């Protein structure tokens, strides 16, 4: 997947909410289904396409510190 597919919930050019949502969904999917559940990778591919690396680093740091708004 080279770009994220169109999501009608986020019709505007600013994809910040979509980035956050797909990142959170990926980690929720992993928590529920486990690392071996292949469909979770869809969320990872989308958030990697939408989020810049500094945003991903910020989310990772928040998860490590326990301050990310979504809990496992």
Secondary structure, DSSP 8 states (H G I E B T S, - for coil): --S----TT--SS--HHHHHHHHHHHHHHHHHH-TT-TTHHHHHHHHHHHS-HHHHHHHHHHHHHT-SSS--
